Amino acid sequence: MNFVKKFLSVMLTSVLVLSLLSGCQKKEEVSQEMKKVRLNEVVHSVFYAPQYVALEKGFFAEEGLEIELSVGQGADKSMTSIVSKSADIALLGTEAGIYVYNQGKEDYAVSFAQLTQRAGNFLVSREKEDDFKWEDLKGKSVIGGRPGGMPELVFEYVLKENSLTPFEDVEIINNISFTSTAGAFVSGIGDYTVEFEPTATSLEENGNGYIVASLGEASGFVPYTVYMATKSYIEENPEIIQSFTNAVYKGQLWVSSHTSEEIAEVIHPHFMEFDVETLTKIIERYKVQDTWNTTPIFEEESLNLIEKILEEGNELEKNVPFSDFVNNNFANEAVKNIKM
């Protein structure tokens, strides 16, 4: 009897050890299967809510990807990160890719997924203006964006669409770094400032300004921010690009089918400086103006509009071929196969 007990005890211990070893091996295999992707986002903003939803809901992890997120603080810096190979993928303004393509680089940046379809910044005034009109900016000073960047180009485009000549009818202050514009406005510079969220709402809630207009509504549908990678990275890593696009699309679908409050609760860990109520207010502002694409597909007419804006801003050397600059294969595949 004692022999049997000892035998069973030894067998049970062996099974447990093998089970634990097997479990460790499985975890190790799963860990090894996860592919790390270095993602550089142009700024950290609620404007990119579908991306943060994809991170928090585990959509990237479902696709076998581990995301290492960094912030460029400018499209030029985000573009540099992928060209220099310090990042694999960048979320940035379309214009940065056009500039690189027109420089004649062989390994240029290719857009493979579109995230936003409107400008994400707002005009903030020092005074409360319930009936603001763009022509009210005549004779005023506005803190704009970096010359050649999408925030500045779209702002100038909106002024021209409202019969105002930039730098003549309206003084544009564009020598202040992106991270310092709100502080400069609070210190007394400019009658208005152009800001992304959550900075615009933060200025309003702290009594330093009033949001009076949306550049997204004023400029119409534009491929404002897209995901790009170098041509070589896409050719060498098609599975990663497909998995990444799948995760982004899942985030887009989730955002389109949930309320602003639900979205706020999910992405709150990325914006702990704000409570859920404030985040809900910000997201609702974006949601009502159809800020986010419902698919990652980049349409050709959208590129044409971006190029028109660049041309009017004297920043376009020549148009880029859509078939070279945009690769919709991954977006089309995601839309075809993913249902939520």
Sine and cosine of phi, psi and omega as CSV:
sin_phi,cos_phi,sin_psi,cos_psi,sin_omega,cos_omega
0.00,0.00,-0.73,0.68,0.01,-1.00
-0.87,0.49,-0.63,0.78,0.02,-1.00
-0.88,0.48,-0.67,0.74,0.01,-1.00
-0.90,0.44,-0.69,0.72,-0.01,-1.00
-0.88,0.47,-0.70,0.71,0.00,-1.00
-0.90,0.44,-0.66,0.75,0.01,-1.00
-0.88,0.48,-0.73,0.68,0.02,-1.00
-0.89,0.46,-0.63,0.78,0.00,-1.00
-0.89,0.45,-0.70,0.72,0.01,-1.00
-0.90,0.44,-0.69,0.73,0.00,-1.00
-0.89,0.46,-0.67,0.74,-0.01,-1.00
-0.90,0.43,-0.67,0.74,0.03,-1.00
-0.88,0.47,-0.67,0.75,0.00,-1.00
-0.89,0.46,-0.68,0.73,0.01,-1.00
-0.88,0.47,-0.68,0.73,0.00,-1.00
-0.89,0.45,-0.68,0.73,0.01,-1.00
-0.89,0.45,-0.72,0.70,0.02,-1.00
-0.88,0.47,-0.62,0.78,0.01,-1.00
-0.90,0.44,-0.70,0.72,0.01,-1.00
-0.91,0.42,-0.68,0.74,0.02,-1.00
-0.89,0.46,-0.65,0.76,0.03,-1.00
-0.89,0.45,-0.67,0.74,0.01,-1.00
-0.89,0.45,-0.69,0.73,0.02,-1.00
-0.89,0.46,-0.65,0.76,-0.01,-1.00
-0.90,0.43,-0.64,0.77,0.01,-1.00
-0.90,0.43,-0.68,0.73,0.01,-1.00
-0.89,0.46,-0.64,0.77,0.00,-1.00
-0.91,0.41,-0.64,0.76,0.02,-1.00
-0.90,0.43,-0.67,0.74,0.02,-1.00
-0.89,0.46,-0.69,0.72,-0.01,-1.00
-0.87,0.49,-0.66,0.75,-0.01,-1.00
-0.93,0.37,-0.50,0.87,-0.02,-1.00
-0.96,0.28,-0.44,0.90,0.01,-1.00
-0.92,0.39,0.80,-0.60,0.01,-1.00
-0.99,-0.14,0.80,-0.60,0.01,-1.00
-0.99,0.17,0.73,-0.69,0.07,-1.00
-0.83,-0.55,0.84,-0.54,0.04,-1.00
-1.00,0.03,0.95,-0.30,-0.06,-1.00
-0.96,-0.29,0.82,-0.58,0.05,-1.00
-0.94,-0.33,0.88,-0.47,0.05,-1.00
-0.99,-0.15,0.62,-0.79,-0.11,-0.99
-0.87,0.49,-0.67,0.75,0.14,-0.99
-0.57,-0.82,0.24,-0.97,0.07,-1.00
-0.99,-0.16,0.95,-0.32,-0.14,-0.99
-0.54,-0.84,0.51,-0.86,0.10,-0.99
-0.87,0.50,-0.34,0.94,0.07,-1.00
-0.79,0.62,-0.45,0.89,-0.04,-1.00
-0.97,-0.26,0.57,0.82,-0.06,-1.00
-0.76,0.66,-0.70,0.72,-0.02,-1.00
-0.85,0.52,-0.53,0.85,0.03,-1.00
-0.92,0.40,-0.69,0.72,-0.02,-1.00
-0.94,0.33,-0.53,0.85,0.10,-0.99
-0.89,0.45,-0.70,0.71,0.01,-1.00
-0.88,0.48,-0.58,0.81,0.05,-1.00
-0.94,0.34,-0.75,0.66,-0.10,-1.00
-0.96,0.28,-0.53,0.85,0.01,-1.00
-1.00,0.09,-0.03,1.00,0.06,-1.00
0.98,0.18,0.33,0.94,-0.04,-1.00
-0.93,0.38,-0.60,0.80,0.05,-1.00
-0.92,0.38,-0.67,0.74,0.01,-1.00
-0.89,0.46,-0.63,0.77,0.06,-1.00
-0.85,0.53,-0.52,0.86,-0.01,-1.00
-1.00,0.00,0.13,0.99,0.05,-1.00
0.99,0.17,0.38,0.93,-0.04,-1.00
-0.91,-0.41,0.66,-0.75,0.13,-0.99
-0.94,-0.34,0.89,-0.45,-0.10,-0.99
-1.00,-0.06,0.80,-0.59,0.12,-0.99
-0.96,-0.28,0.96,-0.29,-0.16,-0.99
-0.99,-0.11,0.71,-0.70,0.10,-0.99
-0.69,-0.72,0.27,-0.96,-0.06,-1.00
-0.88,-0.47,0.77,-0.64,-0.04,-1.00
-0.99,0.11,-0.52,0.85,-0.11,-0.99
0.86,0.51,0.76,0.65,0.03,-1.00
0.63,-0.78,0.68,-0.74,-0.04,-1.00
-0.89,0.46,-0.57,0.82,0.02,-1.00
-0.90,0.45,-0.63,0.78,0.00,-1.00
-0.96,0.29,-0.62,0.79,0.03,-1.00
-0.91,0.41,-0.63,0.77,0.05,-1.00
-0.90,0.43,-0.67,0.74,0.04,-1.00
-0.85,0.52,-0.57,0.82,-0.05,-1.00
-0.90,0.43,-0.59,0.80,0.00,-1.00
-1.00,0.08,-0.54,0.84,0.03,-1.00
-0.92,0.38,-0.58,0.81,-0.01,-1.00
-1.00,0.06,-0.02,1.00,0.02,-1.00
0.94,0.34,0.31,0.95,0.08,-1.00
-1.00,0.07,-0.14,0.99,0.14,-0.99
-0.63,-0.78,0.41,-0.91,-0.01,-1.00
-1.00,-0.04,-0.66,0.75,-0.06,-1.00
-0.71,-0.70,0.56,-0.83,0.05,-1.00
-0.78,-0.63,0.61,-0.79,0.16,-0.99
-0.97,-0.24,0.91,-0.42,-0.14,-0.99
-0.35,-0.94,0.02,-1.00,0.00,-1.00
-0.95,0.30,0.60,-0.80,-0.03,-1.00
-0.85,0.53,-0.55,0.84,-0.09,-1.00
-0.86,0.51,-0.57,0.82,-0.04,-1.00
-0.88,0.47,-0.63,0.78,0.03,-1.00
-0.93,0.38,-0.60,0.80,0.02,-1.00
-0.90,0.43,-0.67,0.74,0.02,-1.00
-0.87,0.50,-0.71,0.70,-0.03,-1.00
-0.91,0.42,-0.67,0.74,0.01,-1.00
-0.87,0.50,-0.69,0.72,-0.05,-1.00
-0.96,0.27,-0.15,0.99,0.11,-0.99
-0.98,0.19,-0.16,0.99,0.05,-1.00
0.99,0.12,0.29,0.96,0.02,-1.00
-0.92,0.40,0.70,-0.72,0.00,-1.00
-0.94,0.35,-0.67,0.74,0.00,-1.00
-0.99,-0.14,0.92,0.39,-0.06,-1.00
-0.98,0.17,0.13,-0.99,-0.01,-1.00
-1.00,0.05,0.70,-0.72,0.00,-1.00
-0.90,-0.44,0.70,-0.71,0.06,-1.00
-1.00,0.08,0.77,-0.64,-0.01,-1.00
-0.84,-0.55,-0.10,0.99,0.05,-1.00
-0.34,-0.94,0.68,-0.73,0.02,-1.00
-0.97,-0.25,0.72,-0.70,-0.02,-1.00
-0.97,-0.22,-0.76,0.66,-0.06,-1.00
-0.91,-0.42,0.48,-0.88,-0.04,-1.00
-0.84,-0.55,0.15,0.99,0.12,-0.99
-0.62,-0.78,0.34,-0.94,0.13,-0.99
-0.89,0.46,0.56,-0.83,-0.08,-1.00
-0.95,-0.32,0.23,0.97,-0.04,-1.00
-0.95,-0.32,0.27,-0.96,-0.10,-0.99
-0.74,-0.67,0.48,-0.88,0.05,-1.00
-1.00,0.00,0.83,-0.56,-0.02,-1.00
-0.93,-0.37,0.79,-0.61,-0.02,-1.00
-0.96,-0.27,0.40,-0.92,0.10,-1.00
-0.97,0.26,-0.44,0.90,-0.06,-1.00
-0.93,-0.37,0.47,-0.89,0.07,-1.00
-0.96,0.28,0.83,-0.56,-0.03,-1.00
-0.75,-0.66,0.99,-0.13,-0.05,-1.00
-0.96,0.29,-0.39,0.92,-0.05,-1.00
-0.83,-0.56,0.76,0.65,-0.06,-1.00
-0.91,0.41,0.65,-0.76,0.13,-0.99
-0.78,-0.62,0.55,-0.83,-0.06,-1.00
-0.86,0.51,-0.51,0.86,0.02,-1.00
-0.91,0.42,-0.25,0.97,0.06,-1.00
-0.91,0.40,-0.25,0.97,-0.01,-1.00
-0.98,0.20,-0.15,0.99,-0.02,-1.00
-0.87,0.49,0.80,-0.60,-0.01,-1.00
0.99,0.12,0.05,1.00,-0.04,-1.00
-0.97,-0.24,0.21,-0.98,0.06,-1.00
-0.92,-0.40,0.66,-0.75,-0.06,-1.00
-0.73,-0.68,0.74,-0.67,0.14,-0.99
-0.98,0.20,0.91,-0.41,-0.03,-1.00
-0.99,-0.17,-0.59,-0.81,-0.04,-1.00
-0.84,-0.54,-0.09,-1.00,0.00,-1.00
-0.90,0.44,0.73,-0.68,0.04,-1.00
-0.82,0.57,0.76,-0.65,0.01,-1.00
1.00,0.01,-0.16,0.99,0.02,-1.00
-1.00,0.02,0.37,-0.93,-0.05,-1.00
-0.86,0.51,-0.69,0.72,0.00,-1.00
-0.83,0.56,-0.69,0.72,-0.01,-1.00
-0.95,0.33,-0.70,0.72,-0.04,-1.00
-0.90,0.44,-0.66,0.75,0.02,-1.00
-0.92,0.39,-0.64,0.77,0.04,-1.00
-0.87,0.49,-0.72,0.69,0.02,-1.00
-0.90,0.44,-0.61,0.79,0.03,-1.00
-0.88,0.47,-0.69,0.72,0.01,-1.00
-0.90,0.44,-0.65,0.76,0.03,-1.00
-0.87,0.50,-0.73,0.69,-0.01,-1.00
-0.90,0.44,-0.62,0.79,0.03,-1.00
-0.91,0.42,-0.33,0.95,0.03,-1.00
-0.94,-0.34,0.47,0.88,0.12,-0.99
0.88,0.48,0.54,0.84,0.06,-1.00
-0.90,-0.43,0.66,-0.75,0.02,-1.00
-0.99,-0.14,0.90,-0.44,0.01,-1.00
-0.85,0.53,0.63,-0.78,0.03,-1.00
0.95,0.32,-0.11,0.99,0.11,-0.99
-0.92,-0.38,-0.88,0.47,0.05,-1.00
-0.97,0.26,-0.50,0.87,-0.05,-1.00
-0.76,-0.65,0.77,-0.64,0.09,-1.00
-0.99,0.16,0.84,-0.55,0.01,-1.00
-0.93,-0.37,0.84,-0.54,0.02,-1.00
-0.99,-0.11,0.95,-0.30,-0.08,-1.00
-0.79,-0.62,0.53,0.85,0.06,-1.00
-0.93,-0.37,0.35,0.94,0.01,-1.00
-0.94,-0.34,0.72,-0.69,-0.03,-1.00
-0.89,0.46,0.45,-0.89,-0.08,-1.00
-0.81,0.59,-0.66,0.76,-0.07,-1.00
-0.98,0.22,-0.13,0.99,-0.09,-1.00
-0.93,-0.37,-0.05,1.00,-0.11,-0.99
-0.90,0.45,-0.69,0.72,-0.01,-1.00
-0.90,0.43,-0.67,0.74,0.02,-1.00
-0.90,0.45,-0.63,0.78,0.02,-1.00
-0.91,0.42,-0.65,0.76,0.03,-1.00
-0.89,0.45,-0.71,0.70,0.01,-1.00
-0.88,0.47,-0.55,0.84,-0.01,-1.00
-0.97,0.23,-0.12,0.99,0.08,-1.00
0.90,-0.43,0.02,1.00,0.01,-1.00
-0.99,0.10,0.76,-0.65,0.07,-1.00
0.99,0.15,0.50,-0.86,0.11,-0.99
-0.99,0.10,-0.45,0.90,0.00,-1.00
-0.64,-0.77,0.28,-0.96,0.16,-0.99
-0.62,-0.78,0.51,-0.86,0.05,-1.00
-0.98,-0.22,0.87,-0.49,-0.12,-0.99
-0.71,-0.70,0.53,-0.85,0.15,-0.99
-1.00,0.09,0.22,-0.97,0.17,-0.99
-1.00,0.06,0.56,-0.83,0.19,0.98
-1.00,-0.01,0.12,0.99,-0.06,-1.00
-0.89,0.45,-0.66,0.75,-0.03,-1.00
-0.86,0.51,-0.75,0.67,0.01,-1.00
-0.92,0.40,-0.58,0.82,0.03,-1.00
-0.88,0.47,-0.67,0.74,0.05,-1.00
-0.87,0.49,-0.67,0.74,-0.02,-1.00
-0.92,0.39,-0.72,0.69,-0.05,-1.00
-0.93,0.37,-0.45,0.90,0.03,-1.00
-1.00,0.01,0.11,0.99,0.06,-1.00
0.97,0.26,0.37,0.93,-0.03,-1.00
-0.98,-0.21,0.01,1.00,0.00,-1.00
0.07,-1.00,0.04,-1.00,-0.03,-1.00
-0.69,-0.72,0.77,-0.64,0.08,-1.00
-0.96,0.29,0.86,-0.51,-0.08,-1.00
-0.90,-0.44,-0.28,0.96,-0.02,-1.00
-0.35,-0.94,0.42,-0.91,0.04,-1.00
-0.94,-0.33,0.82,-0.57,0.07,-1.00
-0.95,0.32,-0.42,0.91,0.05,-1.00
-0.90,0.43,-0.70,0.71,0.03,-1.00
-0.93,0.36,-0.63,0.78,-0.08,-1.00
-0.95,0.31,-0.53,0.85,-0.09,-1.00
-1.00,-0.06,-0.29,0.96,-0.01,-1.00
1.00,0.07,-0.23,-0.97,-0.06,-1.00
-0.98,0.18,0.87,-0.50,0.05,-1.00
-0.66,-0.75,0.54,-0.84,0.05,-1.00
-0.98,0.22,0.97,0.25,-0.20,-0.98
-0.92,0.40,-0.73,0.68,0.04,-1.00
-0.75,-0.67,0.70,-0.71,-0.06,-1.00
-0.69,-0.72,0.30,-0.95,0.10,-0.99
-1.00,-0.06,0.75,-0.66,0.00,-1.00
-0.76,-0.65,0.47,-0.88,0.16,-0.99
-0.58,-0.81,0.33,-0.94,0.03,-1.00
-0.92,0.39,0.42,-0.91,0.00,-1.00
-0.82,0.57,-0.66,0.75,-0.03,-1.00
-0.93,0.38,-0.63,0.78,-0.01,-1.00
-0.90,0.43,-0.67,0.75,0.01,-1.00
-0.90,0.43,-0.69,0.73,0.00,-1.00
-0.90,0.43,-0.57,0.82,-0.04,-1.00
-1.00,0.07,-0.34,0.94,-0.09,-1.00
-0.73,-0.69,0.81,0.59,-0.05,-1.00
-0.88,0.47,-0.54,0.84,-0.01,-1.00
-0.92,0.40,-0.65,0.76,0.02,-1.00
-0.91,0.41,-0.70,0.71,0.00,-1.00
-0.88,0.47,-0.65,0.76,0.02,-1.00
-0.91,0.41,-0.71,0.70,0.00,-1.00
-0.89,0.46,-0.66,0.75,0.02,-1.00
-0.89,0.46,-0.72,0.69,0.00,-1.00
-0.89,0.45,-0.63,0.78,0.06,-1.00
-0.85,0.53,-0.72,0.69,-0.02,-1.00
-0.90,0.43,-0.67,0.74,0.03,-1.00
-0.88,0.48,-0.69,0.72,0.00,-1.00
-0.89,0.45,-0.64,0.77,0.07,-1.00
-0.87,0.49,-0.65,0.76,0.05,-1.00
-0.90,0.44,-0.66,0.76,0.03,-1.00
-0.89,0.45,-0.69,0.72,0.01,-1.00
-0.90,0.44,-0.66,0.75,-0.02,-1.00
-0.90,0.43,-0.69,0.73,0.00,-1.00
-0.90,0.44,-0.65,0.76,-0.04,-1.00
-0.93,0.36,-0.34,0.94,-0.06,-1.00
-0.94,-0.33,0.15,0.99,0.00,-1.00
-0.79,-0.61,0.34,-0.94,-0.05,-1.00
-0.97,0.24,0.27,-0.96,0.03,-1.00
-0.87,0.49,-0.62,0.78,0.00,-1.00
-0.92,0.40,-0.65,0.76,0.02,-1.00
-0.90,0.43,-0.65,0.76,0.04,-1.00
-0.90,0.44,-0.70,0.71,-0.01,-1.00
-0.85,0.52,-0.67,0.74,-0.01,-1.00
-0.90,0.44,-0.59,0.81,-0.02,-1.00
-0.95,0.30,-0.69,0.72,-0.10,-1.00
-1.00,0.00,-0.01,1.00,-0.03,-1.00
-0.79,0.61,-0.63,0.78,0.02,-1.00
-0.83,0.55,-0.38,0.93,0.01,-1.00
-1.00,0.04,-0.18,0.98,-0.05,-1.00
-0.65,-0.76,0.85,0.53,-0.09,-1.00
-0.92,0.39,-0.26,0.96,0.03,-1.00
-0.95,0.31,-0.16,0.99,0.02,-1.00
-0.86,-0.51,0.53,-0.85,0.10,-1.00
-0.99,0.14,0.22,-0.98,-0.07,-1.00
-0.89,0.46,-0.57,0.82,-0.01,-1.00
-0.89,0.46,-0.70,0.72,0.02,-1.00
-0.92,0.40,-0.68,0.74,0.04,-1.00
-0.87,0.49,-0.64,0.77,0.02,-1.00
-0.87,0.49,-0.66,0.75,0.01,-1.00
-0.89,0.47,-0.69,0.73,0.00,-1.00
-0.91,0.42,-0.74,0.68,-0.03,-1.00
-0.90,0.44,-0.63,0.77,0.03,-1.00
-0.88,0.47,-0.62,0.79,0.03,-1.00
-0.88,0.48,-0.65,0.76,0.04,-1.00
-0.96,0.30,-0.62,0.78,-0.10,-1.00
-0.91,0.41,-0.67,0.74,-0.08,-1.00
-0.93,0.37,-0.35,0.94,0.01,-1.00
-0.98,-0.21,0.28,0.96,0.04,-1.00
0.82,0.58,0.80,0.61,-0.04,-1.00
-0.92,0.39,-0.63,0.78,-0.17,-0.99
-0.98,-0.18,0.68,-0.73,0.15,-0.99
-0.87,0.49,0.57,-0.82,0.09,-1.00
-1.00,-0.03,-0.15,0.99,0.13,-0.99
-0.65,-0.76,0.30,-0.96,0.04,-1.00
-1.00,0.08,0.14,0.99,-0.06,-1.00
-0.96,0.28,0.74,-0.67,-0.02,-1.00
-0.98,-0.20,0.94,-0.34,-0.06,-1.00
-0.99,0.14,0.53,-0.85,-0.06,-1.00
-0.90,0.44,-0.61,0.79,0.00,-1.00
-0.90,0.44,-0.45,0.89,0.05,-1.00
-0.93,0.38,-0.65,0.76,0.06,-1.00
-0.90,0.44,-0.63,0.78,0.02,-1.00
-0.87,0.49,-0.62,0.78,0.00,-1.00
-0.94,0.35,-0.66,0.75,0.05,-1.00
-0.85,0.52,-0.69,0.73,-0.02,-1.00
-0.92,0.39,-0.54,0.84,0.08,-1.00
-0.90,0.43,-0.68,0.73,0.02,-1.00
-0.89,0.45,-0.68,0.74,0.02,-1.00
-0.91,0.42,-0.64,0.77,-0.01,-1.00
-0.90,0.43,-0.69,0.73,0.01,-1.00
-0.92,0.39,-0.42,0.91,0.04,-1.00
-1.00,-0.03,0.16,0.99,0.01,-1.00
0.85,0.53,0.60,0.80,-0.04,-1.00
-0.88,-0.48,0.08,1.00,-0.06,-1.00
-0.94,-0.34,0.89,-0.46,0.06,-1.00
-0.97,0.25,-0.73,0.68,0.03,-1.00
-0.31,-0.95,0.38,-0.92,0.03,-1.00
-0.93,0.37,0.52,-0.86,0.02,-1.00
-0.98,-0.19,0.57,-0.82,0.03,-1.00
-0.92,0.39,0.80,-0.60,-0.02,-1.00
-0.85,0.53,-0.65,0.76,-0.07,-1.00
-0.92,0.39,-0.41,0.91,0.06,-1.00
-1.00,0.08,-0.68,0.73,-0.19,-0.98
-0.99,0.15,-0.50,0.87,-0.06,-1.00
-0.87,-0.50,0.75,-0.67,0.09,-1.00
-0.88,-0.48,0.98,-0.20,-0.04,-1.00
-1.00,0.00,0.05,1.00,-0.07,-1.00
-0.85,0.52,-0.68,0.74,-0.05,-1.00
-0.95,0.31,-0.63,0.78,0.02,-1.00
-0.91,0.40,-0.69,0.73,0.02,-1.00
-0.89,0.46,-0.64,0.77,0.00,-1.00
-0.91,0.41,-0.65,0.76,0.02,-1.00
-0.90,0.44,-0.72,0.69,-0.02,-1.00
-0.89,0.45,-0.60,0.80,-0.02,-1.00
-0.92,0.38,-0.62,0.79,-0.19,-0.98
-0.96,-0.27,-0.30,0.95,-0.10,-0.99
-0.98,-0.21,0.81,-0.59,0.08,-1.00
-0.78,-0.62,0.71,-0.70,-0.01,-1.00
-0.76,-0.65,0.00,0.00,0.00,0.00
